[in-house]
Amino acid sequence: MSQKENNIFQLARIIAASLRGKANDEEQRTLREWLSVSTRNEKIYDGFKDGKRLEQKIVESRQINWEKDYQQFITKRQRTRKNRRMKTIIRYAAILTLPIVAASIFLLQKNDRQAIVSISEVIKPGEHKAVLITGGGDRITLSDSTLSPIQEQNGMIVNVMNNKVFYTLPEDSLCTQESPIFNTLQIPRGGEYFLTLADGTEVWLNAETEIRYPVQFTGNKRVVYLDGEAYFTVAPDKKKPFTVVSTHASVSVLGTQFNFRAYPDEQDVQTTLVSGSVIMQSEKYKQQVKLVPGEQGVLEKRSANLTKLEVNTYLYTAWKDGRFAFRDARLEDLFNILARWYDLSVFYQSPEAKDIRFTGDLNKTDDFKSILKIIEQNERVTFTVNQRTVFIQAK
């Protein structure tokens, strides 16, 4: 960095220190000399005192494509050496963003070093909601207030009560239909729901999840189909193995508790075993691994490679008990989970922010602003929130 650029950044630090009331005598003298040079400098300094204006300027600066602008600049000067170009891009952007540098230092370090969080509305946590598609094709929206028994085609009664769906067969009714009738339960972003299958198996369904299942299990097996994430407590039945099938993998059990995660937009399929035993299988190559409690099976979709490892199961099952637990998790993975629960769109203004690590235990019932306040304590990222869109910038 040239001496000129060093002077610019030194001035930025002095401005920030002055605004925080921490400038020493020498820094104050340097600042006075700079202010006396022109009225423009005085206006810049006065503008730094307006927090809202600074925040807006920072947001605007993040929308500027510095590299594209500089490519046009260097084209005019016909520079050809790539390494030199990249170094100059950095210098060029640094010089142009002096006001933003000083403003960022000030805003990001005041108020207990909290990051910039501008939320125009309260973003509430997810709630109990789902859409039930019956075997007859009816679509029924379920919410906290839904309370209605529904007659199925084969005599089964679909009951909706206390945010749960469960099935009963009237005593005077016989279910003799050989071909099972399937229902589908769809959980949108910002939702979760609870399902009890006809055999007594309990299923906690996470946000953005779909499960397809028979109203009553027939034959010598129990099979359900899942996209998304669910926690299963399977009712024991040695004569009828229970199988969860997704596009890339399946899990077969007799009676156990496990978490199955198979979101279409994620690279892996995960089975996390809490109790009992399961066999996880790759649908493509039929490769199998047997899991014991405390183990997780992981299928890498692209390679179809199936492996297992020891894990802290709480980190993968806390969501069903109202928590989000992370240990050394990538920020991108963390926000994939938060985006589903709070129904958000997330944009990374600096790609390196995706790999910042976070450890914490969050309350799912908190509003999103409260969650951000916890995450921002790592002091490595800043957030700007506009309605339901989150912009993330590495410091």
C-alpha positions as CSV (number, residue, x, y, z in Angstrom):
1,M,0.0,0.0,0.0
2,S,1.3,3.5,-0.9
3,Q,2.0,6.2,1.6
4,K,-1.0,8.1,0.3
5,E,-3.3,5.2,0.9
6,N,-1.8,4.7,4.4
7,N,-2.6,8.3,5.1
8,I,-6.2,7.8,4.0
9,F,-6.8,4.8,6.2
10,Q,-5.0,6.5,9.1
11,L,-7.4,9.5,8.7
12,A,-10.4,7.1,8.7
13,R,-9.3,5.6,12.0
14,I,-8.8,9.1,13.5
15,I,-12.3,10.2,12.4
16,A,-13.8,7.0,13.9
17,A,-11.9,7.6,17.2
18,S,-13.1,11.2,17.3
19,L,-16.7,10.2,16.9
20,R,-16.4,7.8,19.7
21,G,-14.7,10.4,21.9
22,K,-11.4,8.5,22.1
23,A,-9.1,10.5,19.9
24,N,-5.8,11.6,21.7
25,D,-4.3,15.0,21.4
26,E,-2.2,14.2,18.3
27,E,-5.2,12.6,16.6
28,Q,-7.3,15.6,17.3
29,R,-4.6,18.0,15.9
30,T,-4.5,15.9,12.7
31,L,-8.3,16.0,12.4
32,R,-8.4,19.8,12.9
33,E,-5.8,20.2,10.1
34,W,-7.8,18.1,7.8
35,L,-11.1,19.9,8.6
36,S,-9.4,23.3,7.9
37,V,-8.4,22.3,4.4
38,S,-12.0,22.7,2.9
39,T,-15.6,23.0,3.8
40,R,-16.2,19.7,2.0
41,N,-14.2,17.9,4.7
42,E,-16.3,19.6,7.3
43,K,-19.5,18.4,5.6
44,I,-18.2,14.9,5.4
45,Y,-17.3,14.9,9.1
46,D,-20.7,16.3,10.1
47,G,-22.4,13.7,8.0
48,F,-20.7,10.9,10.0
49,K,-22.7,12.0,13.0
50,D,-25.9,11.0,11.4
51,G,-26.2,7.3,12.1
52,K,-29.1,6.7,9.7
53,R,-27.4,8.4,6.9
54,L,-24.2,6.4,7.5
55,E,-26.1,3.2,7.5
56,Q,-27.7,4.0,4.2
57,K,-24.3,5.0,2.7
58,I,-22.9,1.6,3.8
59,V,-25.8,-0.2,2.2
60,E,-25.4,1.7,-1.0
61,S,-21.6,1.1,-1.1
62,R,-22.2,-2.7,-0.9
63,Q,-24.3,-2.5,-4.0
64,I,-21.4,-1.0,-6.0
65,N,-19.5,-3.5,-8.2
66,W,-16.0,-2.1,-7.5
67,E,-14.3,-4.7,-9.6
68,K,-16.5,-4.1,-12.7
69,D,-16.0,-0.3,-12.4
70,Y,-12.2,-0.7,-12.1
71,Q,-12.1,-3.1,-15.0
72,Q,-13.4,-0.3,-17.1
73,F,-10.8,2.0,-15.6
74,I,-7.9,-0.2,-16.4
75,T,-9.1,-1.0,-19.9
76,K,-8.7,2.6,-20.7
77,R,-5.1,2.5,-19.5
78,Q,-4.4,-0.9,-21.3
79,R,-2.8,-2.6,-18.3
80,T,-2.1,-6.3,-18.9
81,R,-0.4,-7.8,-15.9
82,K,-3.1,-9.7,-13.9
83,N,-1.4,-9.6,-10.5
84,R,-0.9,-5.9,-10.8
85,R,-4.5,-5.4,-11.8
86,M,-5.9,-7.2,-8.7
87,K,-3.7,-5.3,-6.3
88,T,-4.7,-2.0,-8.0
89,I,-8.4,-3.0,-7.8
90,I,-8.1,-3.3,-4.0
91,R,-6.3,0.1,-3.7
92,Y,-8.7,1.8,-6.0
93,A,-11.7,0.6,-4.0
94,A,-10.0,1.5,-0.8
95,I,-9.4,5.1,-1.9
96,L,-12.9,5.6,-3.2
97,T,-14.5,4.3,0.0
98,L,-12.8,6.5,2.6
99,P,-16.1,7.9,4.0
100,I,-17.5,4.3,4.2
101,V,-14.4,3.0,5.9
102,A,-14.6,5.6,8.6
103,A,-18.3,5.2,9.0
104,S,-18.1,1.4,9.3
105,I,-15.4,1.6,11.9
106,F,-17.5,3.9,14.0
107,L,-20.9,2.2,13.6
108,L,-19.6,-1.4,14.0
109,Q,-17.7,-0.6,17.2
110,K,-20.2,1.6,19.1
111,N,-23.0,0.3,21.3
112,D,-21.0,-2.7,22.6
113,R,-19.6,-3.5,19.2
114,Q,-23.0,-4.6,17.9
115,A,-23.3,-5.1,14.1
116,I,-25.6,-3.0,11.9
117,V,-29.1,-4.5,12.1
118,S,-31.8,-2.5,10.5
119,I,-35.2,-4.3,10.6
120,S,-38.2,-2.5,9.3
121,E,-40.7,-5.0,10.7
122,V,-40.7,-7.6,13.5
123,I,-39.9,-11.0,11.9
124,K,-41.7,-13.5,14.1
125,P,-40.7,-17.1,14.4
126,G,-42.4,-19.9,12.5
127,E,-45.7,-21.4,13.7
128,H,-47.8,-24.6,13.5
129,K,-49.1,-24.7,10.0
130,A,-49.4,-27.3,7.2
131,V,-51.4,-28.3,4.2
132,L,-53.1,-31.8,4.3
133,I,-53.8,-33.4,0.9
134,T,-56.3,-36.3,1.4
135,G,-56.6,-39.4,-0.7
136,G,-59.6,-37.9,-2.4
137,G,-57.6,-34.8,-3.5
138,D,-59.0,-32.3,-0.9
139,R,-56.5,-29.7,0.3
140,I,-57.0,-28.6,3.9
141,T,-55.0,-25.8,5.4
142,L,-54.1,-26.6,9.0
143,S,-53.1,-24.0,11.6
144,D,-53.3,-23.5,15.4
145,S,-57.1,-23.1,15.2
146,T,-57.9,-26.1,13.0
147,L,-60.1,-28.6,14.7
148,S,-62.0,-31.0,12.5
149,P,-62.4,-34.8,11.9
150,I,-62.3,-35.8,8.3
151,Q,-63.8,-39.0,6.8
152,E,-61.3,-40.8,4.5
153,Q,-62.4,-43.0,1.6
154,N,-61.6,-46.3,3.3
155,G,-63.4,-45.4,6.6
156,M,-60.4,-44.0,8.5
157,I,-61.0,-40.8,10.4
158,V,-58.4,-38.0,10.0
159,N,-58.3,-36.1,13.3
160,V,-56.7,-32.6,13.6
161,M,-56.3,-31.4,17.2
162,N,-53.6,-29.3,19.1
163,N,-51.4,-28.9,16.0
164,K,-51.4,-32.7,15.4
165,V,-52.8,-35.0,12.7
166,F,-53.7,-38.5,13.8
167,Y,-55.8,-41.4,12.4
168,T,-58.5,-43.6,14.0
169,L,-60.7,-46.3,12.7
170,P,-64.3,-46.4,14.0
171,E,-65.2,-49.6,15.9
172,D,-68.1,-50.3,13.5
173,S,-65.9,-49.8,10.4
174,L,-63.8,-52.4,8.6
175,C,-60.9,-51.4,6.4
176,T,-60.7,-54.0,3.7
177,Q,-59.1,-52.0,0.9
178,E,-56.1,-53.8,-0.5
179,S,-54.5,-50.7,-2.1
180,P,-53.5,-48.2,0.5
181,I,-54.8,-44.6,0.4
182,F,-52.1,-42.1,0.7
183,N,-52.2,-38.7,2.4
184,T,-49.6,-35.9,2.0
185,L,-48.7,-33.4,4.6
186,Q,-46.8,-30.3,3.4
187,I,-45.1,-28.0,5.8
188,P,-44.2,-24.6,4.3
189,R,-41.3,-22.3,5.2
190,G,-42.0,-20.8,8.6
191,G,-44.0,-23.8,9.7
192,E,-43.8,-27.1,11.6
193,Y,-46.3,-29.8,12.5
194,F,-46.8,-33.1,14.2
195,L,-48.1,-36.3,12.8
196,T,-49.1,-39.7,14.3
197,L,-49.3,-42.4,11.7
198,A,-51.9,-45.2,11.9
199,D,-49.4,-47.6,13.5
200,G,-48.7,-45.1,16.3
201,T,-45.4,-43.9,14.9
202,E,-44.9,-40.2,15.9
203,V,-43.3,-37.8,13.4
204,W,-42.2,-34.2,14.1
205,L,-42.0,-32.3,10.7
206,N,-39.7,-29.4,10.2
207,A,-40.2,-26.4,8.0
208,E,-40.3,-26.8,4.2
209,T,-40.9,-30.6,4.5
210,E,-43.3,-32.9,2.7
211,I,-44.3,-36.4,3.8
212,R,-46.4,-38.9,1.9
213,Y,-47.8,-41.8,3.8
214,P,-50.6,-44.4,3.8
215,V,-53.7,-43.7,5.9
216,Q,-53.4,-47.3,7.0
217,F,-50.4,-49.7,6.6
218,T,-51.2,-52.8,4.7
219,G,-49.1,-55.9,3.8
220,N,-45.9,-56.8,5.5
221,K,-44.1,-53.4,5.5
222,R,-44.5,-49.8,6.5
223,V,-43.2,-47.2,4.0
224,V,-43.4,-43.4,4.0
225,Y,-41.8,-40.9,1.6
226,L,-40.1,-37.8,2.8
227,D,-38.5,-34.6,1.3
228,G,-37.2,-32.3,4.0
229,E,-36.5,-33.1,7.7
230,A,-38.4,-35.1,10.3
231,Y,-37.8,-36.7,13.6
232,F,-39.3,-40.2,14.0
233,T,-40.3,-42.2,17.0
234,V,-41.2,-45.5,15.3
235,A,-43.7,-47.9,16.9
236,P,-42.1,-51.3,17.3
237,D,-43.4,-54.1,15.0
238,K,-40.9,-56.8,14.2
239,K,-43.2,-58.3,11.5
240,K,-43.4,-55.0,9.6
241,P,-40.2,-53.0,9.2
242,F,-40.6,-49.3,8.9
243,T,-38.8,-47.5,6.0
244,V,-38.4,-43.8,5.2
245,V,-37.6,-43.2,1.5
246,S,-36.2,-40.1,-0.1
247,T,-34.9,-39.4,-3.6
248,H,-31.3,-40.4,-2.7
249,A,-31.4,-42.6,0.4
250,S,-33.7,-44.7,2.6
251,V,-33.7,-45.8,6.3
252,S,-35.1,-49.1,7.6
253,V,-35.9,-49.7,11.2
254,L,-38.0,-52.0,13.5
255,G,-38.6,-49.5,16.3
256,T,-36.4,-46.6,17.2
257,Q,-35.9,-42.8,17.4
258,F,-33.9,-41.0,14.7
259,N,-33.7,-37.7,12.7
260,F,-33.8,-37.9,8.9
261,R,-32.8,-34.9,6.9
262,A,-33.1,-34.9,3.1
263,Y,-33.7,-31.4,1.7
264,P,-33.5,-31.4,-2.1
265,D,-31.4,-28.3,-2.1
266,E,-28.7,-29.6,0.2
267,Q,-25.6,-31.7,-0.7
268,D,-26.1,-34.4,1.9
269,V,-28.7,-36.7,3.3
270,Q,-28.3,-37.3,7.1
271,T,-29.7,-39.9,9.4
272,T,-29.0,-39.3,13.1
273,L,-29.7,-42.1,15.5
274,V,-30.9,-41.4,19.0
275,S,-31.9,-44.9,20.1
276,G,-32.3,-48.4,18.7
277,S,-30.7,-49.2,15.4
278,V,-31.2,-48.4,11.8
279,I,-29.8,-49.3,8.4
280,M,-29.3,-46.5,6.0
281,Q,-29.0,-47.3,2.3
282,S,-28.0,-45.4,-0.8
283,E,-30.8,-45.6,-3.4
284,K,-28.3,-45.4,-6.3
285,Y,-25.7,-48.1,-5.4
286,K,-27.6,-49.9,-2.6
287,Q,-24.6,-49.3,-0.3
288,Q,-25.6,-49.8,3.4
289,V,-24.4,-48.7,6.8
290,K,-25.8,-49.8,10.2
291,L,-26.0,-47.2,12.8
292,V,-25.9,-47.4,16.6
293,P,-27.1,-44.6,19.0
294,G,-24.8,-41.5,18.7
295,E,-23.9,-42.2,15.1
296,Q,-24.9,-40.4,12.0
297,G,-25.1,-41.7,8.4
298,V,-24.2,-39.2,5.7
299,L,-24.9,-39.7,2.0
300,E,-23.0,-37.3,-0.3
301,K,-25.5,-36.9,-3.2
302,R,-23.0,-36.1,-5.9
303,S,-20.7,-39.1,-5.3
304,A,-23.4,-41.3,-3.7
305,N,-20.7,-42.1,-1.1
306,L,-22.3,-43.3,2.2
307,T,-20.3,-42.9,5.5
308,K,-21.0,-42.8,9.2
309,L,-19.5,-40.8,12.1
310,E,-20.0,-40.2,15.8
311,V,-22.0,-37.0,16.6
312,N,-23.7,-35.1,19.4
313,T,-27.3,-36.0,18.6
314,Y,-28.6,-32.9,20.4
315,L,-27.2,-30.7,17.7
316,Y,-29.4,-32.5,15.1
317,T,-32.6,-33.0,17.1
318,A,-32.9,-29.9,19.2
319,W,-35.2,-28.3,16.6
320,K,-38.1,-30.5,17.6
321,D,-37.8,-29.3,21.2
322,G,-37.8,-25.6,20.3
323,R,-34.0,-25.0,20.0
324,F,-31.4,-24.4,17.3
325,A,-28.1,-25.8,18.5
326,F,-24.8,-25.2,16.6
327,R,-21.2,-26.2,17.2
328,D,-18.6,-24.7,15.0
329,A,-21.2,-24.5,12.2
330,R,-20.7,-22.6,8.9
331,L,-22.7,-19.4,8.8
332,E,-24.2,-20.5,5.5
333,D,-25.5,-23.7,7.0
334,L,-26.8,-21.8,10.0
335,F,-28.7,-19.3,7.9
336,N,-30.2,-22.1,5.7
337,I,-31.9,-23.3,8.8
338,L,-33.0,-19.9,10.0
339,A,-34.2,-18.9,6.5
340,R,-36.6,-21.9,6.5
341,W,-38.0,-21.2,10.0
342,Y,-38.3,-17.4,9.6
343,D,-39.2,-17.5,5.9
344,L,-36.3,-15.3,4.8
345,S,-34.2,-14.7,1.7
346,V,-30.4,-14.4,2.4
347,F,-27.7,-12.7,0.3
348,Y,-24.0,-12.8,1.0
349,Q,-22.3,-9.5,0.0
350,S,-18.9,-11.1,0.7
351,P,-18.5,-14.9,-0.1
352,E,-16.1,-15.4,2.7
353,A,-18.8,-14.7,5.2
354,K,-20.4,-18.1,4.4
355,D,-17.5,-19.9,6.0
356,I,-17.4,-18.0,9.3
357,R,-18.0,-20.4,12.2
358,F,-20.6,-20.1,14.9
359,T,-21.4,-22.0,18.1
360,G,-24.6,-21.3,20.0
361,D,-27.9,-22.6,21.4
362,L,-30.8,-20.4,20.1
363,N,-34.5,-20.3,21.1
364,K,-36.8,-21.0,18.2
365,T,-39.6,-18.9,19.7
366,D,-37.5,-15.7,19.7
367,D,-38.1,-13.1,17.0
368,F,-35.4,-12.8,14.3
369,K,-33.9,-9.6,15.6
370,S,-33.2,-11.3,18.9
371,I,-31.5,-14.2,17.1
372,L,-29.3,-11.7,15.1
373,K,-28.1,-10.0,18.3
374,I,-26.7,-13.3,19.5
375,I,-25.0,-14.2,16.2
376,E,-23.5,-10.7,15.8
377,Q,-21.6,-11.2,19.1
378,N,-18.9,-13.0,17.1
379,E,-18.0,-9.6,15.8
380,R,-17.0,-10.9,12.4
381,V,-20.1,-10.1,10.3
382,T,-22.6,-7.3,9.8
383,F,-26.3,-7.6,8.9
384,T,-28.7,-5.4,7.1
385,V,-32.3,-6.6,7.0
386,N,-34.9,-5.2,4.6
387,Q,-38.4,-6.6,5.2
388,R,-37.6,-10.4,4.9
389,T,-34.3,-10.2,3.1
390,V,-31.0,-10.5,5.0
391,F,-27.8,-9.0,3.6
392,I,-24.6,-10.5,5.2
393,Q,-21.2,-8.8,5.0
394,A,-17.9,-10.0,6.5
395,K,-16.0,-7.3,8.5
